[in-house]
């Protein structure tokens, strides 16, 4: 028996945190909405104690707001949060791109190439869900490819917080085409092991995504004002 072998199965606590986080990120639990603890306990088959411990983690990550004697509410995605967070993520992606060029082997690059082709096919088919899934896997692969646990941990937390905003934004055809072009150029830099070039493109890609989010928020505010 190998006593040092890592336990690969997620613990109940980790599983609860992941599921609750996904409910918020995917907008199943909407901003400002009270977290339905009783219903979630019944759905997940757990007591309130582990659920509330998981909510404390989400509160520390900024996904929910704990209210004294009133449970938890889903945090809202504000313009200020995006303005504070996206530039940091962009810098992390820039560094990840630089490091990935140095650390990723040919097999790892080939896997990113495969995901890239899947993303292009999804774009051509106008399959937004498949596109976003492949897109996310590409960015995750490049972050892992940096071979830096500290960078990966910080990126995971921040990216999850702003990923909620993705579901608020109706990606325009113009921005979608720009994003595909950016990814094409990113792949060229990765193949060439151009660390500085890939880093700069990944930073630009994130800041362009930020600009699209801000425009969507401003457009939504204008429309509400007209009503």
C-alpha positions as CSV (number, residue, x, y, z in Angstrom):
1,X,0.0,0.0,0.0
2,X,1.4,3.4,-1.0
3,X,0.7,5.8,1.8
4,X,2.1,8.7,-0.1
5,X,-0.2,8.4,-3.1
6,X,-2.4,11.5,-3.6
7,X,-6.2,11.2,-3.3
8,X,-7.6,12.2,-6.6
9,X,-11.3,12.1,-5.8
10,X,-12.5,15.6,-4.8
11,X,-13.7,16.0,-1.2
12,X,-17.3,16.9,-0.5
13,X,-16.2,20.4,0.4
14,X,-14.3,20.9,-2.9
15,X,-17.2,19.5,-4.9
16,X,-19.7,21.7,-3.2
17,X,-17.6,24.8,-3.8
18,X,-17.1,23.9,-7.5
19,X,-20.8,23.2,-8.0
20,X,-22.0,26.4,-6.3
21,X,-19.4,28.5,-8.2
22,X,-20.6,27.1,-11.5
23,X,-24.2,27.9,-10.6
24,X,-23.1,31.6,-10.2
25,X,-20.7,31.7,-13.2
26,X,-23.3,30.1,-15.5
27,X,-26.0,32.5,-14.3
28,X,-28.2,29.7,-12.8
29,X,-28.0,31.8,-9.6
30,X,-28.4,35.4,-10.7
31,X,-26.8,38.5,-9.4
32,X,-28.6,39.9,-6.3
33,X,-30.6,36.7,-5.9
34,X,-30.8,35.0,-2.5
35,X,-29.0,31.7,-2.4
36,X,-31.7,29.1,-1.8
37,X,-30.0,27.0,0.9
38,X,-32.8,24.6,1.6
39,X,-33.4,23.8,-2.1
40,X,-29.6,23.3,-2.7
41,X,-29.2,21.1,0.3
42,X,-32.0,18.9,-1.0
43,X,-30.6,18.9,-4.5
44,X,-27.1,18.1,-3.5
45,X,-28.1,15.7,-0.7
46,X,-26.1,17.5,2.0
47,X,-26.8,19.3,5.3
48,X,-26.6,23.1,5.8
49,X,-23.3,22.9,7.6
50,X,-21.1,21.9,4.6
51,X,-23.2,24.1,2.3
52,X,-22.5,27.1,4.4
53,X,-18.8,26.3,4.7
54,X,-18.7,26.2,0.9
55,X,-20.6,29.6,0.7
56,X,-17.9,31.1,3.0
57,X,-15.3,30.1,0.4
58,X,-17.4,31.7,-2.4
59,X,-17.7,34.8,-0.3
60,X,-13.9,35.1,0.0
61,X,-13.7,34.8,-3.8
62,X,-16.3,37.5,-4.3
63,X,-19.1,35.3,-5.8
64,X,-21.6,35.8,-2.9
65,X,-22.1,38.2,-0.1
66,X,-22.9,36.8,3.3
67,X,-25.6,38.7,5.3
68,X,-25.9,38.3,9.1
69,X,-28.8,36.1,9.9
70,X,-30.1,36.4,6.3
71,X,-28.0,33.9,4.4
72,X,-26.1,34.7,1.3
73,X,-26.8,36.7,-1.9
74,X,-25.1,36.3,-5.3
75,X,-22.7,39.2,-5.8
76,X,-23.3,41.5,-8.8
77,X,-20.7,42.0,-11.5
78,X,-20.0,45.7,-11.5
79,X,-18.1,47.9,-14.0
80,X,-15.6,48.7,-11.3
81,X,-14.9,45.0,-10.6
82,X,-14.2,44.5,-14.3
83,X,-12.0,47.6,-14.5
84,X,-10.0,46.4,-11.5
85,X,-9.7,42.7,-12.5
86,X,-9.2,42.5,-16.3
87,X,-5.9,44.4,-16.4
88,X,-4.5,42.0,-13.8
89,X,-5.7,39.0,-15.7
90,X,-4.2,40.5,-18.9
91,X,-0.8,40.8,-17.3
92,X,-1.0,37.2,-16.0
93,X,-1.9,36.0,-19.4
94,X,1.0,37.9,-20.9
95,X,3.4,36.3,-18.5
96,X,1.8,32.9,-19.1
97,X,2.3,33.2,-22.8
98,X,5.9,34.1,-22.4
99,X,6.6,31.2,-20.1
100,X,4.5,28.7,-22.1
101,X,6.7,29.3,-25.1
102,X,9.7,28.1,-23.0
103,X,8.0,25.2,-21.2
104,X,5.4,23.6,-23.5
105,X,6.7,20.6,-25.4
106,X,5.6,19.6,-28.9
107,X,2.8,17.3,-27.6
108,X,1.3,20.0,-25.5
109,X,1.4,22.5,-28.4
110,X,-0.3,19.9,-30.6
111,X,-3.2,19.6,-28.0
112,X,-3.6,23.3,-28.1
113,X,-3.6,23.2,-31.9
114,X,-6.4,20.6,-31.8
115,X,-8.5,22.7,-29.5
116,X,-7.9,25.7,-31.7
117,X,-9.2,23.8,-34.7
118,X,-12.3,22.8,-32.8
119,X,-12.8,26.4,-31.8
120,X,-12.6,27.6,-35.4
121,X,-15.1,24.9,-36.5
122,X,-17.5,26.1,-33.8
123,X,-17.1,29.7,-34.9
124,X,-17.8,28.7,-38.5
125,X,-20.9,26.7,-37.3
126,X,-21.9,29.7,-35.1
127,X,-22.0,27.3,-32.2
128,X,-21.4,29.7,-29.3
129,X,-21.4,27.1,-26.5
130,X,-18.9,24.9,-28.3
131,X,-16.8,28.0,-29.1
132,X,-16.6,29.2,-25.6
133,X,-15.8,25.7,-24.3
134,X,-12.9,25.3,-26.7
135,X,-11.8,28.9,-26.1
136,X,-11.7,28.3,-22.3
137,X,-9.7,25.0,-22.8
138,X,-7.1,26.8,-24.9
139,X,-6.5,29.5,-22.3
140,X,-6.3,26.9,-19.5
141,X,-3.8,24.9,-21.5
142,X,-1.6,27.9,-22.0
143,X,-1.8,28.9,-18.4
144,X,-0.8,25.3,-17.4
145,X,1.9,25.4,-20.0
146,X,3.5,28.3,-18.1
147,X,4.5,25.6,-15.5
148,X,4.0,28.1,-12.6
149,X,1.6,27.1,-9.8
150,X,1.4,30.5,-8.3
151,X,0.5,32.1,-11.6
152,X,-2.1,29.4,-12.3
153,X,-3.7,29.7,-8.9
154,X,-4.2,33.5,-9.1
155,X,-5.4,33.3,-12.7
156,X,-8.0,30.6,-11.9
157,X,-9.5,32.7,-9.1
158,X,-9.6,36.0,-11.1
159,X,-10.8,34.3,-14.3
160,X,-13.7,32.6,-12.5
161,X,-14.8,36.0,-11.1
162,X,-15.0,37.7,-14.5
163,X,-16.3,34.7,-16.4
164,X,-19.7,35.5,-15.0
165,X,-19.6,38.6,-17.2
166,X,-19.3,36.5,-20.3
167,X,-22.9,35.4,-19.9
168,X,-24.0,39.1,-19.8
169,X,-22.4,39.9,-23.1
170,X,-23.9,39.1,-26.5
171,X,-20.7,38.6,-28.5
172,X,-21.1,40.7,-31.7
173,X,-20.2,39.2,-35.0
174,X,-17.5,41.9,-35.4
175,X,-15.9,41.1,-32.0
176,X,-16.2,37.3,-32.6
177,X,-14.3,37.7,-35.9
178,X,-11.6,39.8,-34.2
179,X,-11.2,37.2,-31.4
180,X,-10.7,34.4,-33.9
181,X,-8.1,36.4,-35.7
182,X,-6.3,37.1,-32.4
183,X,-6.3,33.4,-31.6
184,X,-4.9,32.6,-35.1
185,X,-2.0,35.0,-34.5
186,X,-1.5,33.6,-31.0
187,X,-1.1,30.1,-32.5
188,X,1.5,31.4,-35.0
189,X,3.5,32.9,-32.1
190,X,3.2,29.7,-30.1
191,X,4.4,27.6,-33.0
192,X,7.4,29.9,-33.5
193,X,8.1,30.0,-29.8
194,X,8.0,33.7,-29.9
195,X,7.6,34.3,-26.2
196,X,7.4,38.1,-26.3
197,X,5.0,38.1,-29.3
198,X,2.6,35.5,-27.7
199,X,2.6,37.4,-24.4
200,X,1.8,40.7,-26.0
201,X,-1.0,39.1,-28.1
202,X,-2.5,37.3,-25.0
203,X,-2.5,40.6,-23.1
204,X,-4.2,42.4,-26.1
205,X,-6.7,39.6,-26.4
206,X,-7.8,40.0,-22.8
207,X,-8.0,43.8,-23.0
208,X,-10.1,43.6,-26.1
209,X,-12.4,41.2,-24.3
210,X,-12.6,43.7,-21.5
211,X,-13.5,46.5,-23.9
212,X,-16.4,44.3,-25.2
213,X,-17.7,43.7,-21.7
214,X,-17.6,47.4,-20.8
215,X,-19.4,48.3,-24.1
216,X,-22.1,45.7,-23.3
217,X,-22.6,47.2,-19.8
218,X,-22.8,50.7,-21.2
219,X,-25.2,49.7,-23.9
220,X,-27.4,47.9,-21.4
221,X,-27.4,51.0,-19.1
222,X,-28.4,53.2,-22.1
223,X,-31.3,50.9,-23.1
224,X,-32.6,50.8,-19.5
225,X,-32.4,54.6,-19.4
226,X,-34.5,54.8,-22.6
227,X,-37.2,52.6,-21.0
